[in-house]
Amino acid sequence: MSFKKVDLSFQSCGSEYQESDVVIYSCPMDSTTSYRPGTRFAGNAIRVDSIGIEWYSPYRNMDLKDYKTSDIGDLDLPIGDVEAALDVIYQTTKQILNDHKKPMMVGGEHLVTYPVFKAVSEKYSDVHMIHIDAHTDLRDEFFGRKLSHATVIRRCFDEVGPGRIFQFGIRSGDKHEFEWAKAGNTHLRKFDLVGLEEVVESLKDKPVYITIDLDVLDPGVFPGTGTPEPGGLQYKELLGAFDLFERLNHIVGADFVELSPYLDPSGASTAVAVKTLREMVLLLHK
């Protein structure tokens, strides 16, 4: 499997794949979306709008152009075949990891996190996950499906077992999901990011994968998402989480998901996602 940079890349991330340390790729899939679809358009919208942002981050004091980042574009996913699409994502991530690069995946619906994390957990047997989201995503099945955006963290749990997934910002889910988490399966913090600093300190020298569902943000900040939930984070709170993530010595991969750009005609949600990708790419390089 060989990868090339795309003609339309994210901002200044136009390095050749072979020379890059971080690889951006997007997964245009929303096959199991249960409310408002459209996340498959996120990758392209982010690339188009990225021309309007600065390469330099005053939050990280880092500049994208100082680092080798490749953008290999939207993956070619078979439409309508969930398992086949997930396998393409898994094989792509596995190749990126085998080539000693860090994956930076852009969704798509949240289910696309599962094959990425599966590949990461196979390379790093002691990996831990930090999951920031409005939703639990801990159902074992959803509408009879084991593979769904509502089961994604449960499937990730299947890969690593209890005690290695830390969830923050959660404010929506079935009662049994909260109870299942509380039984010691995951560490779940409702509503906010309280306790994240202590978790980061405890994971400082361990391999960590970060997944962010942007619907953790309040709909007033980020309306362009398929399942908006009132009472969410402000963007400064998410930036505060990134400040904490700088203390982690071994971030092995990351993603963010659930931008549905056409649900926000103002374009503000896409702009939020563009800035988020800049910050996350720089975290992976740091």
C-alpha positions in Angstrom: 0.0 0.0 0.0 1.4 3.4 -1.0 0.2 6.8 -0.2 0.7 10.2 -1.9 -0.1 13.7 -0.8 -3.3 15.1 -2.3 -3.5 18.2 -4.5 -5.8 19.9 -2.0 -4.2 19.3 1.4 -4.9 20.7 4.8 -3.2 24.1 5.1 0.6 23.7 4.8 0.6 20.0 5.4 1.9 19.1 1.9 4.9 17.0 2.8 5.5 13.7 0.9 4.3 10.7 2.8 7.7 9.1 3.1 9.3 12.1 4.9 6.4 12.8 7.2 6.0 12.2 10.9 2.3 12.8 11.1 -0.3 11.6 8.5 -3.7 13.2 8.1 -6.5 11.2 6.4 -10.2 11.5 6.4 -12.9 8.9 6.5 -16.0 9.9 4.5 -18.5 7.6 6.2 -21.8 8.2 7.9 -23.5 4.8 7.2 -24.8 4.2 10.7 -25.8 7.8 11.6 -29.1 7.7 13.4 -30.2 11.3 13.3 -28.8 13.9 10.9 -26.3 12.6 8.3 -23.6 14.6 6.5 -20.3 13.9 8.2 -18.9 12.2 5.1 -18.4 15.7 3.7 -16.2 16.9 6.6 -12.7 16.2 5.2 -13.2 18.1 2.0 -14.8 21.1 3.7 -12.0 21.3 6.2 -9.4 21.3 3.5 -11.1 24.0 1.5 -11.6 26.2 4.5 -8.1 25.6 5.9 -6.7 28.2 3.5 -8.2 30.9 5.8 -6.3 30.0 9.0 -2.8 30.8 10.1 -0.2 28.1 10.2 1.1 29.4 13.5 -0.7 28.4 16.8 -0.3 30.9 19.6 -1.7 28.3 21.9 1.1 25.8 21.2 3.7 28.4 20.1 4.3 26.1 17.1 4.0 26.5 13.4 2.6 23.9 11.0 5.2 24.8 8.3 8.0 23.8 10.7 6.9 20.1 10.7 6.6 17.3 8.2 2.9 16.4 7.8 1.4 14.6 5.0 -2.3 14.7 4.0 -3.4 11.7 2.0 -6.9 12.9 1.6 -10.3 11.0 1.8 -10.0 7.3 1.9 -11.8 5.4 -0.8 -14.5 3.7 1.2 -17.0 1.3 -0.3 -20.4 3.0 0.0 -23.0 1.0 1.9 -20.7 -1.8 3.2 -19.8 -0.9 6.8 -17.5 -3.8 7.5 -15.5 -3.3 4.3 -15.2 0.4 4.9 -13.9 -0.2 8.4 -11.4 -2.7 7.0 -10.0 -0.1 4.6 -9.6 2.3 7.5 -7.9 -0.4 9.7 -5.5 -1.4 6.9 -4.6 2.2 6.2 -3.9 3.0 9.8 -1.9 -0.2 10.2 0.3 0.8 7.3 0.8 4.3 8.7 1.8 2.8 12.1 4.1 0.2 10.5 5.8 3.1 8.6 6.5 4.7 12.1 4.2 7.6 11.6 1.4 9.0 13.7 -2.2 8.8 12.4 -4.4 11.9 12.6 -7.8 10.8 11.4 -10.7 13.1 10.6 -14.3 11.7 10.6 -16.9 10.9 9.4 -19.2 9.5 12.0 -17.7 8.3 15.3 -17.7 4.6 14.3 -14.6 5.3 12.1 -12.6 5.6 15.4 -12.9 1.9 16.0 -10.7 0.5 13.2 -8.1 3.2 13.9 -8.0 2.4 17.6 -7.9 -1.3 16.8 -4.8 -0.9 14.8 -3.2 1.3 17.4 -4.0 -1.2 20.2 -2.4 -4.0 18.2 0.9 -2.0 18.0 0.8 -0.6 21.5 -0.6 -3.3 23.8 -0.8 -1.0 26.8 -2.5 1.9 25.0 -5.0 4.1 26.9 -7.8 6.2 25.4 -9.0 9.7 26.3 -12.5 10.2 24.9 -14.1 13.6 24.9 -17.7 13.5 23.7 -21.3 14.5 24.6 -22.4 10.8 24.2 -21.5 7.6 26.1 -21.2 5.5 22.9 -21.2 2.4 25.2 -24.2 0.4 23.9 -23.3 -3.1 23.0 -25.9 -3.0 20.1 -27.8 -0.2 18.5 -30.8 -1.1 16.3 -29.4 -4.7 16.3 -26.0 -3.6 15.1 -22.8 -4.3 16.9 -21.0 -1.7 14.7 -22.6 1.7 15.1 -21.7 5.3 16.0 -23.5 4.5 19.3 -21.4 1.4 20.1 -18.0 2.7 19.0 -16.4 3.1 22.5 -17.8 -0.3 23.6 -16.0 -1.8 20.6 -12.8 0.0 21.6 -13.3 -1.4 25.1 -13.4 -4.9 23.6 -9.9 -4.3 22.3 -8.3 -3.1 25.6 -10.6 -4.2 28.5 -11.6 -2.3 31.7 -9.8 0.7 33.2 -8.1 2.0 30.1 -10.7 4.3 28.6 -11.3 7.8 30.2 -14.4 9.6 29.1 -15.1 13.3 29.6 -17.9 15.8 28.8 -20.6 13.0 28.6 -24.1 14.3 29.0 -26.3 11.9 26.9 -26.8 8.1 26.8 -29.0 5.3 28.1 -29.1 4.7 31.8 -27.6 1.3 31.4 -24.5 2.8 29.7 -23.8 5.1 32.6 -24.3 2.1 35.0 -22.0 -0.1 32.9 -19.3 2.5 32.9 -19.7 3.1 36.7 -19.2 -0.7 37.3 -15.5 -0.2 36.6 -15.4 -0.7 32.9 -14.6 2.9 31.9 -13.8 6.1 33.8 -16.6 8.4 33.0 -16.9 12.1 33.9 -20.3 13.6 33.2 -20.8 17.1 31.8 -17.3 18.6 32.0 -13.5 18.0 32.0 -13.0 18.0 35.8 -10.3 15.4 36.7 -8.6 15.4 33.2 -5.5 16.9 34.7 -5.1 14.0 37.1 -5.7 11.5 34.4 -3.1 13.1 32.1 -0.6 13.0 35.0 -1.3 9.3 35.6 -0.9 8.6 31.8 2.1 10.8 31.3 4.5 8.1 30.2 2.0 5.7 28.7 0.9 5.4 25.1 -2.3 7.5 24.7 -4.9 7.7 21.9 -7.2 10.8 21.9 -10.6 10.8 20.3 -12.8 13.9 20.2 -16.4 14.0 19.1 -16.9 17.7 18.4 -20.5 17.5 19.6 -18.9 17.8 23.1 -19.0 21.5 22.3 -22.2 23.4 23.0 -24.4 23.7 19.9 -24.1 27.5 20.3 -20.4 27.0 19.5 -20.7 24.0 17.1 -24.2 23.6 15.6 -22.9 21.7 12.5 -23.2 18.2 13.9 -25.6 15.3 13.6 -26.6 14.9 17.2 -26.3 18.3 19.0 -26.6 18.2 22.8 -27.3 21.4 24.8 -25.1 22.2 27.8 -21.7 21.5 26.2 -18.2 22.8 26.5 -17.0 26.2 25.3 -14.1 26.2 22.9 -11.7 27.6 25.5 -12.4 24.6 27.6 -11.3 22.3 24.8 -8.2 24.3 24.3 -7.5 23.9 28.0 -7.6 20.1 27.4 -5.1 20.5 24.6 -2.8 22.4 27.0 -3.0 19.4 29.4 -2.3 17.0 26.5 1.0 18.7 26.0 2.2 17.0 29.2 1.7 13.5 27.6 5.0 12.1 26.4 3.6 9.4 24.1 0.5 10.4 22.1 0.4 7.6 19.5 -2.6 8.8 17.4 -5.7 11.0 17.5 -8.9 11.8 15.7 -11.8 14.1 15.8 -15.2 13.3 14.3 -18.8 14.3 13.7 -18.5 17.6 11.8 -21.5 17.8 9.4 -20.6 21.0 7.5 -23.8 21.5 5.6 -25.8 21.6 8.8 -24.2 24.9 9.6 -24.6 27.2 6.6 -22.7 30.0 8.4 -19.5 27.9 8.1 -18.6 28.6 11.8 -18.6 24.9 12.7 -16.2 24.1 9.9 -13.9 26.9 11.0 -13.9 25.4 14.5 -13.0 22.0 13.1 -10.2 23.6 11.0 -8.6 25.2 14.1 -9.0 22.0 16.0 -7.1 20.0 13.4 -4.3 22.5 13.5 -4.0 22.1 17.3 -4.2 18.3 17.2 -1.6 18.0 14.4 0.8 20.1 16.4 0.1 18.1 19.6 1.1 14.9 17.7 4.3 16.6 16.5 5.1 17.8 20.0 
